[in-house]
Amino acid sequence: MPKPKKGPRLGGGAAHQRLILSNLATALFEHGRITTTEAKARILRPYAEKLITKAKKAHAGENPLHQRREVLKDIRDKGVVHTLFEDIAPTFAERPGGYTRITKIGNRAGDNAPMAVIELVTEAFKPSAPKATKAAPAPVEEAPAEEAPQAEETEVEETEATEVEAREAEAEVTEEAAEEAPAEESAEDTEKA
């Protein structure tokens, strides 16, 4: 059995908090985005993402009936569950996580409570490019004595050329930044005077 949360809750007790989260998740899946307090949005995010993950598992063929029943324990509106499984889960099929986004929008006028918008991420997932690492020098196969030195010399020349080009590009960028900075400062000085 999971350990109950200690400390302040969203509602009066544990049952009230579960109902609040269930209703917030239902509204999020129904409308795509909702405005609520930051505290509720922060607690809702992992709750909603776990439900989306269950829907994704069902979409991938991993015991769909069981996954649907697990979601129906939390979200009791069958229409919203159908939308979650048929519309929302296929759009997140390629995304490994991060299905929701929280954006702070300022404080509420009545009680100055910090407000936020929590929404489903609708942009297509673009996997990040793998980080470039330095390639280890390739093992040199034994070749006739005449050919080996020439091959090594061309490789060394190519790597030196790319390093020199990289240094020149960095120098140009820093020079441009240095040229722009004094011009901005002088414009500010003239405005102040």
Legacy VTK file of the C-alpha trace (Angstrom):
# vtk DataFile Version 3.0
C-alpha trace
ASCII
DATASET POLYDATA
POINTS 193 float
0.000 0.000 0.000
1.398 3.435 -0.867
2.440 5.626 1.997
-0.004 8.527 2.454
1.300 12.005 1.787
2.247 13.877 4.936
1.665 17.548 5.424
-0.757 19.894 3.727
-3.044 18.559 1.043
-4.995 20.147 -1.756
-8.289 19.368 -0.041
-9.223 18.486 3.504
-8.129 14.868 3.375
-6.681 12.140 1.203
-9.997 11.234 -0.437
-10.684 14.873 -1.259
-7.231 15.261 -2.839
-7.773 12.161 -5.011
-11.089 13.583 -6.214
-9.544 16.976 -6.961
-6.771 15.350 -9.032
-9.268 13.136 -10.821
-11.409 16.123 -11.769
-8.400 18.186 -12.849
-7.096 15.338 -15.036
-10.542 14.847 -16.568
-10.742 18.536 -17.457
-7.174 18.506 -18.832
-7.838 15.569 -21.162
-11.213 16.965 -22.190
-10.059 20.512 -22.997
-6.321 20.129 -23.639
-5.420 22.951 -21.256
-6.713 24.286 -17.956
-5.959 27.241 -15.690
-5.421 26.405 -12.040
-3.125 27.298 -9.146
0.576 26.473 -9.409
0.384 24.010 -6.513
-2.423 22.040 -8.156
-0.652 22.120 -11.526
2.573 20.770 -10.027
0.755 17.887 -8.345
-1.411 17.202 -11.410
1.520 16.919 -13.827
2.960 13.519 -12.762
-0.565 12.196 -12.147
-1.694 13.044 -15.700
1.549 11.845 -17.282
1.186 8.421 -15.652
-2.333 8.139 -17.087
-1.055 9.086 -20.555
1.691 6.465 -20.237
-0.927 3.812 -19.471
-2.878 4.872 -22.560
0.317 4.701 -24.637
0.990 1.163 -23.390
-2.511 0.131 -24.463
-1.974 1.779 -27.854
1.249 -0.232 -28.246
-0.690 -3.464 -27.627
0.375 -4.096 -24.037
-2.859 -5.560 -22.562
-5.196 -2.716 -23.594
-8.192 -3.825 -21.520
-6.160 -3.852 -18.301
-4.676 -0.419 -19.047
-8.131 1.026 -19.799
-9.522 -0.334 -16.533
-6.570 1.090 -14.604
-7.287 4.546 -16.057
-11.028 4.159 -15.386
-10.198 3.810 -11.669
-9.027 7.423 -11.684
-11.072 9.027 -14.459
-14.687 7.959 -14.287
-15.921 9.699 -17.444
-15.870 7.035 -20.177
-16.019 9.654 -22.923
-12.842 11.314 -21.663
-11.117 7.938 -21.292
-12.074 7.115 -24.881
-10.601 10.453 -26.017
-7.431 9.738 -24.030
-6.946 6.306 -25.573
-8.031 7.067 -29.145
-6.872 10.659 -29.715
-4.270 11.701 -27.151
-2.182 8.522 -26.758
-1.384 8.081 -30.493
-0.088 11.663 -30.697
2.406 10.920 -27.907
3.501 7.544 -29.321
7.008 8.759 -30.224
7.480 11.099 -27.252
9.360 9.442 -24.357
7.845 11.707 -21.685
7.053 15.326 -20.923
3.477 15.231 -22.181
2.406 18.340 -20.266
3.680 21.903 -19.923
3.141 24.312 -17.032
3.227 28.048 -17.748
2.979 30.580 -14.932
0.543 33.402 -15.659
0.730 35.634 -12.598
-1.428 35.994 -9.527
-5.202 35.766 -9.224
-6.970 39.047 -8.603
-9.128 37.912 -5.678
-6.689 36.254 -3.311
-3.305 36.807 -5.012
-2.808 33.051 -5.479
-0.113 32.188 -8.030
-1.837 30.838 -11.152
-0.589 28.604 -13.961
-1.791 27.039 -17.189
-1.176 23.322 -17.574
-1.580 22.017 -21.107
-0.860 18.986 -23.238
2.180 19.425 -25.477
0.961 19.428 -29.079
4.216 20.016 -30.955
5.694 17.079 -32.820
8.536 15.364 -30.995
11.957 15.972 -32.504
14.618 13.672 -31.090
17.733 15.597 -30.196
20.863 14.955 -32.204
23.426 12.794 -30.448
26.239 14.791 -28.937
29.366 14.904 -31.050
32.298 13.241 -29.373
35.867 13.145 -30.434
36.462 10.099 -32.554
39.195 7.826 -31.334
42.065 7.516 -33.781
41.417 4.639 -36.105
43.815 1.747 -35.776
46.343 1.882 -38.581
46.520 -1.311 -40.526
49.910 -2.414 -41.609
50.502 -1.432 -45.179
53.549 -1.313 -47.355
56.140 1.071 -45.946
55.805 3.533 -48.846
52.022 4.059 -48.567
51.654 4.379 -44.776
53.525 7.672 -44.232
51.587 9.425 -46.997
48.206 8.395 -45.537
49.200 9.565 -42.050
50.435 12.917 -43.369
47.137 13.649 -45.162
45.120 12.784 -42.051
47.273 15.078 -39.905
46.968 17.898 -42.449
43.156 17.527 -42.572
42.751 17.615 -38.783
45.088 20.602 -38.502
43.104 22.428 -41.202
39.786 21.848 -39.429
41.258 22.990 -36.088
42.601 26.177 -37.696
39.210 26.867 -39.308
37.461 26.402 -35.963
39.856 28.823 -34.243
39.358 31.415 -36.989
35.565 31.139 -36.694
35.748 31.619 -32.906
38.034 34.639 -33.340
35.601 36.234 -35.816
32.666 35.774 -33.431
34.538 37.309 -30.505
35.728 40.215 -32.676
32.150 40.905 -33.815
30.923 40.842 -30.223
33.728 43.194 -29.169
32.894 45.608 -31.985
29.178 45.655 -31.106
29.663 46.177 -27.364
31.515 49.539 -27.505
29.026 50.865 -30.069
26.128 50.077 -27.741
27.912 51.618 -24.760
28.678 54.832 -26.628
25.028 55.129 -27.719
23.926 54.707 -24.092
26.491 57.288 -22.914
25.216 59.863 -25.414
21.621 59.255 -24.306
22.532 59.778 -20.641
24.325 63.046 -21.330
LINES 1 194
193 0 1 2 3 4 5 6 7 8 9 10 11 12 13 14 15 16 17 18 19 20 21 22 23 24 25 26 27 28 29 30 31 32 33 34 35 36 37 38 39 40 41 42 43 44 45 46 47 48 49 50 51 52 53 54 55 56 57 58 59 60 61 62 63 64 65 66 67 68 69 70 71 72 73 74 75 76 77 78 79 80 81 82 83 84 85 86 87 88 89 90 91 92 93 94 95 96 97 98 99 100 101 102 103 104 105 106 107 108 109 110 111 112 113 114 115 116 117 118 119 120 121 122 123 124 125 126 127 128 129 130 131 132 133 134 135 136 137 138 139 140 141 142 143 144 145 146 147 148 149 150 151 152 153 154 155 156 157 158 159 160 161 162 163 164 165 166 167 168 169 170 171 172 173 174 175 176 177 178 179 180 181 182 183 184 185 186 187 188 189 190 191 192
